[in-house]
């Protein structure tokens, strides 16, 4: 299992547009991908409603966990996505 921590810099946080893009990017991964905030319950990063329910705002730290066959490549790809978009 691999984890990536990232502090959201987007002034609007993870709102509808970037959440949809994040879900699409996560859906490309064969491994299980989850997101949690502040040690709370993790949600499936491949489901838009779960990601939106987190209500992530600017300055909050998220933790993405990857578990499966392509976890290293998935972690690298989604970390790059976060840096470029959020």
PDB file with one MODEL, atoms N, CA, C and O in Angstrom:
MODEL        1
ATOM      1  N   UNK A   1       0.854  -1.178   0.000  1.00  0.00           N
ATOM      2  CA  UNK A   1       0.000   0.000   0.000  1.00  0.00           C
ATOM      3  C   UNK A   1       0.897   1.237   0.000  1.00  0.00           C
ATOM      4  O   UNK A   1       1.911   1.294   0.695  1.00  0.00           O
ATOM      5  N   UNK A   2       0.501   2.203  -0.783  1.00  0.00           N
ATOM      6  CA  UNK A   2       1.255   3.448  -0.918  1.00  0.00           C
ATOM      7  C   UNK A   2       0.321   4.611  -0.574  1.00  0.00           C
ATOM      8  O   UNK A   2      -0.878   4.548  -0.849  1.00  0.00           O
ATOM      9  N   UNK A   3       0.869   5.667   0.027  1.00  0.00           N
ATOM     10  CA  UNK A   3       0.080   6.853   0.370  1.00  0.00           C
ATOM     11  C   UNK A   3       0.739   8.114  -0.177  1.00  0.00           C
ATOM     12  O   UNK A   3       1.961   8.218  -0.277  1.00  0.00           O
ATOM     13  N   UNK A   4      -0.121   9.066  -0.527  1.00  0.00           N
ATOM     14  CA  UNK A   4       0.330  10.388  -0.961  1.00  0.00           C
ATOM     15  C   UNK A   4      -0.451  11.410  -0.148  1.00  0.00           C
ATOM     16  O   UNK A   4      -1.679  11.357  -0.089  1.00  0.00           O
ATOM     17  N   UNK A   5       0.261  12.336   0.476  1.00  0.00           N
ATOM     18  CA  UNK A   5      -0.393  13.435   1.202  1.00  0.00           C
ATOM     19  C   UNK A   5      -0.220  14.702   0.378  1.00  0.00           C
ATOM     20  O   UNK A   5       0.833  14.933  -0.217  1.00  0.00           O
ATOM     21  N   UNK A   6      -1.271  15.521   0.353  1.00  0.00           N
ATOM     22  CA  UNK A   6      -1.213  16.750  -0.437  1.00  0.00           C
ATOM     23  C   UNK A   6      -2.096  17.810   0.221  1.00  0.00           C
ATOM     24  O   UNK A   6      -3.209  17.514   0.657  1.00  0.00           O
ATOM     25  N   UNK A   7      -1.597  19.041   0.289  1.00  0.00           N
ATOM     26  CA  UNK A   7      -2.370  20.168   0.815  1.00  0.00           C
ATOM     27  C   UNK A   7      -2.993  20.890  -0.371  1.00  0.00           C
ATOM     28  O   UNK A   7      -2.290  21.305  -1.293  1.00  0.00           O
ATOM     29  N   UNK A   8      -4.309  21.037  -0.345  1.00  0.00           N
ATOM     30  CA  UNK A   8      -5.060  21.661  -1.436  1.00  0.00           C
ATOM     31  C   UNK A   8      -4.745  23.154  -1.492  1.00  0.00           C
ATOM     32  O   UNK A   8      -4.855  23.861  -0.490  1.00  0.00           O
ATOM     33  N   UNK A   9      -4.349  23.625  -2.680  1.00  0.00           N
ATOM     34  CA  UNK A   9      -4.006  25.040  -2.858  1.00  0.00           C
ATOM     35  C   UNK A   9      -5.057  25.802  -3.657  1.00  0.00           C
ATOM     36  O   UNK A   9      -5.051  27.033  -3.660  1.00  0.00           O
ATOM     37  N   UNK A  10      -5.951  25.099  -4.330  1.00  0.00           N
ATOM     38  CA  UNK A  10      -6.998  25.751  -5.125  1.00  0.00           C
ATOM     39  C   UNK A  10      -7.890  26.572  -4.187  1.00  0.00           C
ATOM     40  O   UNK A  10      -8.373  26.038  -3.189  1.00  0.00           O
ATOM     41  N   UNK A  11      -8.120  27.854  -4.484  1.00  0.00           N
ATOM     42  CA  UNK A  11      -8.942  28.700  -3.607  1.00  0.00           C
ATOM     43  C   UNK A  11     -10.361  28.167  -3.379  1.00  0.00           C
ATOM     44  O   UNK A  11     -10.979  28.468  -2.358  1.00  0.00           O
ATOM     45  N   UNK A  12     -10.869  27.388  -4.313  1.00  0.00           N
ATOM     46  CA  UNK A  12     -12.218  26.843  -4.178  1.00  0.00           C
ATOM     47  C   UNK A  12     -12.231  25.430  -3.609  1.00  0.00           C
ATOM     48  O   UNK A  12     -13.302  24.849  -3.432  1.00  0.00           O
ATOM     49  N   UNK A  13     -11.072  24.874  -3.322  1.00  0.00           N
ATOM     50  CA  UNK A  13     -11.001  23.515  -2.805  1.00  0.00           C
ATOM     51  C   UNK A  13     -11.329  22.505  -3.903  1.00  0.00           C
ATOM     52  O   UNK A  13     -11.156  22.781  -5.090  1.00  0.00           O
ATOM     53  N   UNK A  14     -11.803  21.336  -3.489  1.00  0.00           N
ATOM     54  CA  UNK A  14     -12.189  20.320  -4.476  1.00  0.00           C
ATOM     55  C   UNK A  14     -13.678  20.501  -4.749  1.00  0.00           C
ATOM     56  O   UNK A  14     -14.521  19.902  -4.082  1.00  0.00           O
ATOM     57  N   UNK A  15     -13.986  21.331  -5.731  1.00  0.00           N
ATOM     58  CA  UNK A  15     -15.368  21.572  -6.119  1.00  0.00           C
ATOM     59  C   UNK A  15     -15.709  20.665  -7.305  1.00  0.00           C
ATOM     60  O   UNK A  15     -14.899  19.815  -7.675  1.00  0.00           O
ATOM     61  N   UNK A  16     -16.865  20.826  -7.892  1.00  0.00           N
ATOM     62  CA  UNK A  16     -17.400  19.886  -8.880  1.00  0.00           C
ATOM     63  C   UNK A  16     -16.471  19.592 -10.058  1.00  0.00           C
ATOM     64  O   UNK A  16     -16.239  18.425 -10.372  1.00  0.00           O
ATOM     65  N   UNK A  17     -15.938  20.612 -10.711  1.00  0.00           N
ATOM     66  CA  UNK A  17     -15.113  20.378 -11.900  1.00  0.00           C
ATOM     67  C   UNK A  17     -13.858  19.572 -11.585  1.00  0.00           C
ATOM     68  O   UNK A  17     -13.640  18.533 -12.208  1.00  0.00           O
ATOM     69  N   UNK A  18     -13.017  20.014 -10.632  1.00  0.00           N
ATOM     70  CA  UNK A  18     -11.829  19.215 -10.359  1.00  0.00           C
ATOM     71  C   UNK A  18     -12.145  17.859  -9.729  1.00  0.00           C
ATOM     72  O   UNK A  18     -11.388  16.905  -9.910  1.00  0.00           O
ATOM     73  N   UNK A  19     -13.240  17.763  -9.001  1.00  0.00           N
ATOM     74  CA  UNK A  19     -13.619  16.463  -8.438  1.00  0.00           C
ATOM     75  C   UNK A  19     -13.933  15.481  -9.555  1.00  0.00           C
ATOM     76  O   UNK A  19     -13.540  14.316  -9.487  1.00  0.00           O
ATOM     77  N   UNK A  20     -14.636  15.940 -10.580  1.00  0.00           N
ATOM     78  CA  UNK A  20     -14.939  15.090 -11.730  1.00  0.00           C
ATOM     79  C   UNK A  20     -13.678  14.662 -12.457  1.00  0.00           C
ATOM     80  O   UNK A  20     -13.558  13.510 -12.874  1.00  0.00           O
ATOM     81  N   UNK A  21     -12.742  15.579 -12.611  1.00  0.00           N
ATOM     82  CA  UNK A  21     -11.477  15.245 -13.265  1.00  0.00           C
ATOM     83  C   UNK A  21     -10.660  14.261 -12.422  1.00  0.00           C
ATOM     84  O   UNK A  21     -10.033  13.346 -12.957  1.00  0.00           O
ATOM     85  N   UNK A  22     -10.674  14.455 -11.113  1.00  0.00           N
ATOM     86  CA  UNK A  22      -9.959  13.559 -10.206  1.00  0.00           C
ATOM     87  C   UNK A  22     -10.528  12.142 -10.283  1.00  0.00           C
ATOM     88  O   UNK A  22      -9.777  11.168 -10.330  1.00  0.00           O
ATOM     89  N   UNK A  23     -11.848  12.035 -10.294  1.00  0.00           N
ATOM     90  CA  UNK A  23     -12.509  10.732 -10.389  1.00  0.00           C
ATOM     91  C   UNK A  23     -12.152  10.043 -11.702  1.00  0.00           C
ATOM     92  O   UNK A  23     -11.882   8.842 -11.722  1.00  0.00           O
ATOM     93  N   UNK A  24     -12.149  10.800 -12.796  1.00  0.00           N
ATOM     94  CA  UNK A  24     -11.775  10.217 -14.096  1.00  0.00           C
ATOM     95  C   UNK A  24     -10.333   9.721 -14.088  1.00  0.00           C
ATOM     96  O   UNK A  24     -10.033   8.661 -14.638  1.00  0.00           O
ATOM     97  N   UNK A  25      -9.450  10.483 -13.467  1.00  0.00           N
ATOM     98  CA  UNK A  25      -8.043  10.078 -13.390  1.00  0.00           C
ATOM     99  C   UNK A  25      -7.891   8.827 -12.520  1.00  0.00           C
ATOM    100  O   UNK A  25      -7.143   7.913 -12.864  1.00  0.00           O
ATOM    101  N   UNK A  26      -8.600   8.795 -11.399  1.00  0.00           N
ATOM    102  CA  UNK A  26      -8.537   7.630 -10.506  1.00  0.00           C
ATOM    103  C   UNK A  26      -9.122   6.388 -11.174  1.00  0.00           C
ATOM    104  O   UNK A  26      -8.655   5.274 -10.933  1.00  0.00           O
ATOM    105  N   UNK A  27     -10.136   6.574 -12.006  1.00  0.00           N
ATOM    106  CA  UNK A  27     -10.778   5.442 -12.684  1.00  0.00           C
ATOM    107  C   UNK A  27      -9.837   4.737 -13.651  1.00  0.00           C
ATOM    108  O   UNK A  27     -10.072   3.584 -14.012  1.00  0.00           O
ATOM    109  N   UNK A  28      -8.785   5.407 -14.071  1.00  0.00           N
ATOM    110  CA  UNK A  28      -7.804   4.795 -14.972  1.00  0.00           C
ATOM    111  C   UNK A  28      -6.923   3.774 -14.253  1.00  0.00           C
ATOM    112  O   UNK A  28      -6.244   2.975 -14.898  1.00  0.00           O
ATOM    113  N   UNK A  29      -6.933   3.799 -12.940  1.00  0.00           N
ATOM    114  CA  UNK A  29      -6.063   2.944 -12.141  1.00  0.00           C
ATOM    115  C   UNK A  29      -6.720   1.595 -11.871  1.00  0.00           C
ATOM    116  O   UNK A  29      -7.917   1.518 -11.593  1.00  0.00           O
ATOM    117  N   UNK A  30      -5.929   0.543 -11.956  1.00  0.00           N
ATOM    118  CA  UNK A  30      -6.433  -0.801 -11.649  1.00  0.00           C
ATOM    119  C   UNK A  30      -6.518  -1.024 -10.144  1.00  0.00           C
ATOM    120  O   UNK A  30      -7.320  -1.836  -9.682  1.00  0.00           O
ATOM    121  N   UNK A  31      -5.699  -0.312  -9.378  1.00  0.00           N
ATOM    122  CA  UNK A  31      -5.680  -0.499  -7.934  1.00  0.00           C
ATOM    123  C   UNK A  31      -6.840   0.246  -7.261  1.00  0.00           C
ATOM    124  O   UNK A  31      -7.510   1.076  -7.875  1.00  0.00           O
ATOM    125  N   UNK A  32      -7.052  -0.076  -5.994  1.00  0.00           N
ATOM    126  CA  UNK A  32      -8.044   0.627  -5.190  1.00  0.00           C
ATOM    127  C   UNK A  32      -7.450   1.976  -4.794  1.00  0.00           C
ATOM    128  O   UNK A  32      -6.303   2.046  -4.355  1.00  0.00           O
ATOM    129  N   UNK A  33      -8.231   3.048  -4.948  1.00  0.00           N
ATOM    130  CA  UNK A  33      -7.765   4.395  -4.615  1.00  0.00           C
ATOM    131  C   UNK A  33      -8.780   5.022  -3.656  1.00  0.00           C
ATOM    132  O   UNK A  33      -9.968   5.108  -3.967  1.00  0.00           O
ATOM    133  N   UNK A  34      -8.300   5.458  -2.487  1.00  0.00           N
ATOM    134  CA  UNK A  34      -9.185   6.105  -1.523  1.00  0.00           C
ATOM    135  C   UNK A  34      -8.618   7.462  -1.137  1.00  0.00           C
ATOM    136  O   UNK A  34      -7.420   7.715  -1.262  1.00  0.00           O
ATOM    137  N   UNK A  35      -9.515   8.333  -0.661  1.00  0.00           N
ATOM    138  CA  UNK A  35      -9.126   9.668  -0.186  1.00  0.00           C
ATOM    139  C   UNK A  35      -9.705   9.856   1.206  1.00  0.00           C
ATOM    140  O   UNK A  35     -10.850   9.488   1.471  1.00  0.00           O
ATOM    141  N   UNK A  36      -8.906  10.432   2.091  1.00  0.00           N
ATOM    142  CA  UNK A  36      -9.407  10.787   3.415  1.00  0.00           C
ATOM    143  C   UNK A  36      -8.887  12.178   3.780  1.00  0.00           C
ATOM    144  O   UNK A  36      -7.898  12.658   3.226  1.00  0.00           O
ATOM    145  N   UNK A  37      -9.577  12.803   4.719  1.00  0.00           N
ATOM    146  CA  UNK A  37      -9.202  14.143   5.181  1.00  0.00           C
ATOM    147  C   UNK A  37      -9.097  14.116   6.694  1.00  0.00           C
ATOM    148  O   UNK A  37     -10.022  13.682   7.380  1.00  0.00           O
ATOM    149  N   UNK A  38      -7.974  14.577   7.212  1.00  0.00           N
ATOM    150  CA  UNK A  38      -7.813  14.721   8.656  1.00  0.00           C
ATOM    151  C   UNK A  38      -8.032  13.451   9.454  1.00  0.00           C
ATOM    152  O   UNK A  38      -8.561  13.501  10.564  1.00  0.00           O
ATOM    153  N   UNK A  39      -7.637  12.325   8.911  1.00  0.00           N
ATOM    154  CA  UNK A  39      -7.793  11.074   9.640  1.00  0.00           C
ATOM    155  C   UNK A  39      -9.214  10.542   9.664  1.00  0.00           C
ATOM    156  O   UNK A  39      -9.504   9.570  10.361  1.00  0.00           O
ATOM    157  N   UNK A  40     -10.099  11.171   8.910  1.00  0.00           N
ATOM    158  CA  UNK A  40     -11.488  10.718   8.852  1.00  0.00           C
ATOM    159  C   UNK A  40     -11.638   9.478   7.993  1.00  0.00           C
ATOM    160  O   UNK A  40     -10.655   8.914   7.514  1.00  0.00           O
ATOM    161  N   UNK A  41     -12.862   9.069   7.807  1.00  0.00           N
ATOM    162  CA  UNK A  41     -13.156   7.885   6.996  1.00  0.00           C
ATOM    163  C   UNK A  41     -12.727   8.114   5.544  1.00  0.00           C
ATOM    164  O   UNK A  41     -12.888   9.205   4.997  1.00  0.00           O
ATOM    165  N   UNK A  42     -12.186   7.075   4.945  1.00  0.00           N
ATOM    166  CA  UNK A  42     -11.742   7.148   3.556  1.00  0.00           C
ATOM    167  C   UNK A  42     -12.910   6.882   2.620  1.00  0.00           C
ATOM    168  O   UNK A  42     -13.789   6.074   2.918  1.00  0.00           O
ATOM    169  N   UNK A  43     -12.909   7.572   1.484  1.00  0.00           N
ATOM    170  CA  UNK A  43     -13.941   7.352   0.460  1.00  0.00           C
ATOM    171  C   UNK A  43     -13.267   6.868  -0.820  1.00  0.00           C
ATOM    172  O   UNK A  43     -12.080   7.110  -1.039  1.00  0.00           O
ATOM    173  N   UNK A  44     -14.023   6.197  -1.644  1.00  0.00           N
ATOM    174  CA  UNK A  44     -13.536   5.693  -2.924  1.00  0.00           C
ATOM    175  C   UNK A  44     -13.306   6.880  -3.864  1.00  0.00           C
ATOM    176  O   UNK A  44     -14.229   7.642  -4.151  1.00  0.00           O
ATOM    177  N   UNK A  45     -12.076   7.028  -4.335  1.00  0.00           N
ATOM    178  CA  UNK A  45     -11.739   8.152  -5.215  1.00  0.00           C
ATOM    179  C   UNK A  45     -12.305   7.986  -6.617  1.00  0.00           C
ATOM    180  O   UNK A  45     -12.191   8.894  -7.439  1.00  0.00           O
ATOM    181  N   UNK A  46     -12.910   6.845  -6.901  1.00  0.00           N
ATOM    182  CA  UNK A  46     -13.486   6.592  -8.218  1.00  0.00           C
ATOM    183  C   UNK A  46     -14.981   6.898  -8.244  1.00  0.00           C
ATOM    184  O   UNK A  46     -15.654   6.626  -9.238  1.00  0.00           O
ATOM    185  N   UNK A  47     -15.504   7.465  -7.151  1.00  0.00           N
ATOM    186  CA  UNK A  47     -16.934   7.809  -7.046  1.00  0.00           C
ATOM    187  C   UNK A  47     -17.092   9.286  -6.703  1.00  0.00           C
ATOM    188  O   UNK A  47     -16.643   9.749  -5.655  1.00  0.00           O
ATOM    189  N   UNK A  48     -17.733  10.005  -7.596  1.00  0.00           N
ATOM    190  CA  UNK A  48     -17.852  11.460  -7.475  1.00  0.00           C
ATOM    191  C   UNK A  48     -18.562  11.898  -6.189  1.00  0.00           C
ATOM    192  O   UNK A  48     -18.154  12.876  -5.563  1.00  0.00           O
ATOM    193  N   UNK A  49     -19.599  11.196  -5.800  1.00  0.00           N
ATOM    194  CA  UNK A  49     -20.358  11.617  -4.612  1.00  0.00           C
ATOM    195  C   UNK A  49     -19.518  11.495  -3.340  1.00  0.00           C
ATOM    196  O   UNK A  49     -19.614  12.335  -2.445  1.00  0.00           O
ATOM    197  N   UNK A  50     -18.705  10.459  -3.265  1.00  0.00           N
ATOM    198  CA  UNK A  50     -17.833  10.311  -2.105  1.00  0.00           C
ATOM    199  C   UNK A  50     -16.813  11.426  -2.027  1.00  0.00           C
ATOM    200  O   UNK A  50     -16.567  11.977  -0.954  1.00  0.00           O
ATOM    201  N   UNK A  51     -16.219  11.759  -3.160  1.00  0.00           N
ATOM    202  CA  UNK A  51     -15.218  12.822  -3.203  1.00  0.00           C
ATOM    203  C   UNK A  51     -15.854  14.160  -2.846  1.00  0.00           C
ATOM    204  O   UNK A  51     -15.274  14.937  -2.087  1.00  0.00           O
ATOM    205  N   UNK A  52     -17.025  14.435  -3.377  1.00  0.00           N
ATOM    206  CA  UNK A  52     -17.713  15.703  -3.077  1.00  0.00           C
ATOM    207  C   UNK A  52     -18.134  15.781  -1.605  1.00  0.00           C
ATOM    208  O   UNK A  52     -18.123  16.857  -1.007  1.00  0.00           O
ATOM    209  N   UNK A  53     -18.502  14.643  -1.031  1.00  0.00           N
ATOM    210  CA  UNK A  53     -18.953  14.610   0.366  1.00  0.00           C
ATOM    211  C   UNK A  53     -17.845  15.015   1.339  1.00  0.00           C
ATOM    212  O   UNK A  53     -18.131  15.464   2.450  1.00  0.00           O
ATOM    213  N   UNK A  54     -16.595  14.862   0.934  1.00  0.00           N
ATOM    214  CA  UNK A  54     -15.483  15.257   1.803  1.00  0.00           C
ATOM    215  C   UNK A  54     -15.438  16.756   2.049  1.00  0.00           C
ATOM    216  O   UNK A  54     -14.904  17.203   3.064  1.00  0.00           O
ATOM    217  N   UNK A  55     -16.002  17.546   1.117  1.00  0.00           N
ATOM    218  CA  UNK A  55     -16.052  19.007   1.241  1.00  0.00           C
ATOM    219  C   UNK A  55     -14.672  19.592   1.547  1.00  0.00           C
ATOM    220  O   UNK A  55     -14.507  20.346   2.506  1.00  0.00           O
ATOM    221  N   UNK A  56     -13.694  19.241   0.731  1.00  0.00           N
ATOM    222  CA  UNK A  56     -12.311  19.675   0.949  1.00  0.00           C
ATOM    223  C   UNK A  56     -12.154  21.140   0.534  1.00  0.00           C
ATOM    224  O   UNK A  56     -12.508  21.535  -0.576  1.00  0.00           O
ATOM    225  N   UNK A  57     -11.619  21.919   1.453  1.00  0.00           N
ATOM    226  CA  UNK A  57     -11.387  23.354   1.224  1.00  0.00           C
ATOM    227  C   UNK A  57      -9.890  23.626   1.072  1.00  0.00           C
ATOM    228  O   UNK A  57      -9.050  22.779   1.375  1.00  0.00           O
ATOM    229  N   UNK A  58      -9.587  24.826   0.598  1.00  0.00           N
ATOM    230  CA  UNK A  58      -8.188  25.244   0.456  1.00  0.00           C
ATOM    231  C   UNK A  58      -7.475  25.135   1.808  1.00  0.00           C
ATOM    232  O   UNK A  58      -8.033  25.499   2.843  1.00  0.00           O
ATOM    233  N   UNK A  59      -6.241  24.630   1.785  1.00  0.00           N
ATOM    234  CA  UNK A  59      -5.447  24.511   2.996  1.00  0.00           C
ATOM    235  C   UNK A  59      -5.607  23.192   3.728  1.00  0.00           C
ATOM    236  O   UNK A  59      -4.826  22.897   4.633  1.00  0.00           O
ATOM    237  N   UNK A  60      -6.598  22.392   3.363  1.00  0.00           N
ATOM    238  CA  UNK A  60      -6.800  21.096   4.008  1.00  0.00           C
ATOM    239  C   UNK A  60      -5.849  20.066   3.392  1.00  0.00           C
ATOM    240  O   UNK A  60      -5.573  20.101   2.193  1.00  0.00           O
ATOM    241  N   UNK A  61      -5.357  19.156   4.222  1.00  0.00           N
ATOM    242  CA  UNK A  61      -4.486  18.088   3.735  1.00  0.00           C
ATOM    243  C   UNK A  61      -5.308  16.826   3.492  1.00  0.00           C
ATOM    244  O   UNK A  61      -6.044  16.364   4.364  1.00  0.00           O
ATOM    245  N   UNK A  62      -5.163  16.280   2.284  1.00  0.00           N
ATOM    246  CA  UNK A  62      -5.813  15.010   1.965  1.00  0.00           C
ATOM    247  C   UNK A  62      -4.753  13.912   1.932  1.00  0.00           C
ATOM    248  O   UNK A  62      -3.573  14.168   1.694  1.00  0.00           O
ATOM    249  N   UNK A  63      -5.200  12.695   2.175  1.00  0.00           N
ATOM    250  CA  UNK A  63      -4.345  11.529   2.057  1.00  0.00           C
ATOM    251  C   UNK A  63      -4.979  10.589   1.048  1.00  0.00           C
ATOM    252  O   UNK A  63      -6.122  10.164   1.215  1.00  0.00           O
ATOM    253  N   UNK A  64      -4.239  10.270   0.010  1.00  0.00           N
ATOM    254  CA  UNK A  64      -4.707   9.308  -0.985  1.00  0.00           C
ATOM    255  C   UNK A  64      -3.948   8.013  -0.748  1.00  0.00           C
ATOM    256  O   UNK A  64      -2.722   8.013  -0.645  1.00  0.00           O
ATOM    257  N   UNK A  65      -4.685   6.906  -0.661  1.00  0.00           N
ATOM    258  CA  UNK A  65      -4.076   5.597  -0.450  1.00  0.00           C
ATOM    259  C   UNK A  65      -4.317   4.735  -1.685  1.00  0.00           C
ATOM    260  O   UNK A  65      -5.398   4.757  -2.274  1.00  0.00           O
ATOM    261  N   UNK A  66      -3.304   3.988  -2.058  1.00  0.00           N
ATOM    262  CA  UNK A  66      -3.339   3.151  -3.257  1.00  0.00           C
ATOM    263  C   UNK A  66      -3.007   1.726  -2.842  1.00  0.00           C
ATOM    264  O   UNK A  66      -2.023   1.496  -2.140  1.00  0.00           O
ATOM    265  N   UNK A  67      -3.818   0.772  -3.270  1.00  0.00           N
ATOM    266  CA  UNK A  67      -3.583  -0.615  -2.908  1.00  0.00           C
ATOM    267  C   UNK A  67      -3.942  -1.507  -4.089  1.00  0.00           C
ATOM    268  O   UNK A  67      -5.112  -1.635  -4.450  1.00  0.00           O
ATOM    269  N   UNK A  68      -2.931  -2.118  -4.685  1.00  0.00           N
ATOM    270  CA  UNK A  68      -3.178  -2.997  -5.811  1.00  0.00           C
ATOM    271  C   UNK A  68      -1.985  -3.112  -6.726  1.00  0.00           C
ATOM    272  O   UNK A  68      -0.891  -2.652  -6.400  1.00  0.00           O
ATOM    273  N   UNK A  69      -2.197  -3.728  -7.875  1.00  0.00           N
ATOM    274  CA  UNK A  69      -1.094  -4.059  -8.767  1.00  0.00           C
ATOM    275  C   UNK A  69      -0.326  -2.875  -9.355  1.00  0.00           C
ATOM    276  O   UNK A  69       0.878  -2.984  -9.586  1.00  0.00           O
ATOM    277  N   UNK A  70      -0.983  -1.768  -9.597  1.00  0.00           N
ATOM    278  CA  UNK A  70      -0.306  -0.615 -10.210  1.00  0.00           C
ATOM    279  C   UNK A  70      -0.204   0.576  -9.256  1.00  0.00           C
ATOM    280  O   UNK A  70      -0.213   1.728  -9.692  1.00  0.00           O
ATOM    281  N   UNK A  71      -0.107   0.296  -7.958  1.00  0.00           N
ATOM    282  CA  UNK A  71      -0.168   1.373  -6.966  1.00  0.00           C
ATOM    283  C   UNK A  71       0.945   2.406  -7.116  1.00  0.00           C
ATOM    284  O   UNK A  71       0.709   3.591  -6.880  1.00  0.00           O
ATOM    285  N   UNK A  72       2.142   1.993  -7.499  1.00  0.00           N
ATOM    286  CA  UNK A  72       3.239   2.960  -7.651  1.00  0.00           C
ATOM    287  C   UNK A  72       2.974   3.928  -8.801  1.00  0.00           C
ATOM    288  O   UNK A  72       3.128   5.140  -8.648  1.00  0.00           O
ATOM    289  N   UNK A  73       2.580   3.391  -9.942  1.00  0.00           N
ATOM    290  CA  UNK A  73       2.284   4.235 -11.103  1.00  0.00           C
ATOM    291  C   UNK A  73       1.064   5.111 -10.834  1.00  0.00           C
ATOM    292  O   UNK A  73       1.037   6.278 -11.225  1.00  0.00           O
ATOM    293  N   UNK A  74       0.057   4.550 -10.170  1.00  0.00           N
ATOM    294  CA  UNK A  74      -1.159   5.312  -9.850  1.00  0.00           C
ATOM    295  C   UNK A  74      -0.844   6.453  -8.900  1.00  0.00           C
ATOM    296  O   UNK A  74      -1.342   7.564  -9.082  1.00  0.00           O
ATOM    297  N   UNK A  75      -0.026   6.194  -7.889  1.00  0.00           N
ATOM    298  CA  UNK A  75       0.344   7.242  -6.932  1.00  0.00           C
ATOM    299  C   UNK A  75       1.090   8.373  -7.629  1.00  0.00           C
ATOM    300  O   UNK A  75       0.833   9.548  -7.365  1.00  0.00           O
ATOM    301  N   UNK A  76       2.006   8.019  -8.512  1.00  0.00           N
ATOM    302  CA  UNK A  76       2.755   9.043  -9.249  1.00  0.00           C
ATOM    303  C   UNK A  76       1.837   9.872 -10.139  1.00  0.00           C
ATOM    304  O   UNK A  76       1.945  11.097 -10.187  1.00  0.00           O
ATOM    305  N   UNK A  77       0.927   9.191 -10.849  1.00  0.00           N
ATOM    306  CA  UNK A  77       0.018   9.892 -11.772  1.00  0.00           C
ATOM    307  C   UNK A  77      -0.930  10.808 -11.025  1.00  0.00           C
ATOM    308  O   UNK A  77      -1.142  11.945 -11.447  1.00  0.00           O
ATOM    309  N   UNK A  78      -1.509  10.341  -9.920  1.00  0.00           N
ATOM    310  CA  UNK A  78      -2.468  11.172  -9.198  1.00  0.00           C
ATOM    311  C   UNK A  78      -1.783  12.282  -8.401  1.00  0.00           C
ATOM    312  O   UNK A  78      -2.369  13.346  -8.202  1.00  0.00           O
ATOM    313  N   UNK A  79      -0.570  12.054  -7.951  1.00  0.00           N
ATOM    314  CA  UNK A  79       0.170  13.139  -7.294  1.00  0.00           C
ATOM    315  C   UNK A  79       0.458  14.254  -8.297  1.00  0.00           C
ATOM    316  O   UNK A  79       0.341  15.435  -7.971  1.00  0.00           O
ATOM    317  N   UNK A  80       0.834  13.876  -9.515  1.00  0.00           N
ATOM    318  CA  UNK A  80       1.071  14.869 -10.573  1.00  0.00           C
ATOM    319  C   UNK A  80      -0.228  15.606 -10.907  1.00  0.00           C
ATOM    320  O   UNK A  80      -0.216  16.817 -11.130  1.00  0.00           O
ATOM    321  N   UNK A  81      -1.339  14.882 -10.942  1.00  0.00           N
ATOM    322  CA  UNK A  81      -2.641  15.506 -11.198  1.00  0.00           C
ATOM    323  C   UNK A  81      -2.963  16.535 -10.119  1.00  0.00           C
ATOM    324  O   UNK A  81      -3.371  17.655 -10.427  1.00  0.00           O
ATOM    325  N   UNK A  82      -2.779  16.156  -8.853  1.00  0.00           N
ATOM    326  CA  UNK A  82      -3.076  17.071  -7.749  1.00  0.00           C
ATOM    327  C   UNK A  82      -2.237  18.340  -7.849  1.00  0.00           C
ATOM    328  O   UNK A  82      -2.753  19.445  -7.679  1.00  0.00           O
ATOM    329  N   UNK A  83      -0.963  18.185  -8.120  1.00  0.00           N
ATOM    330  CA  UNK A  83      -0.073  19.351  -8.233  1.00  0.00           C
ATOM    331  C   UNK A  83      -0.457  20.266  -9.391  1.00  0.00           C
ATOM    332  O   UNK A  83      -0.325  21.486  -9.292  1.00  0.00           O
ATOM    333  N   UNK A  84      -0.924  19.688 -10.468  1.00  0.00           N
ATOM    334  CA  UNK A  84      -1.282  20.477 -11.651  1.00  0.00           C
ATOM    335  C   UNK A  84      -2.662  21.122 -11.550  1.00  0.00           C
ATOM    336  O   UNK A  84      -2.906  22.161 -12.164  1.00  0.00           O
ATOM    337  N   UNK A  85      -3.568  20.513 -10.777  1.00  0.00           N
ATOM    338  CA  UNK A  85      -4.961  20.962 -10.803  1.00  0.00           C
ATOM    339  C   UNK A  85      -5.525  21.443  -9.472  1.00  0.00           C
ATOM    340  O   UNK A  85      -6.524  22.162  -9.465  1.00  0.00           O
ATOM    341  N   UNK A  86      -4.936  21.081  -8.376  1.00  0.00           N
ATOM    342  CA  UNK A  86      -5.511  21.435  -7.079  1.00  0.00           C
ATOM    343  C   UNK A  86      -4.477  22.021  -6.141  1.00  0.00           C
ATOM    344  O   UNK A  86      -4.801  22.372  -5.006  1.00  0.00           O
TER     345      UNK A  86
ENDMDL
END
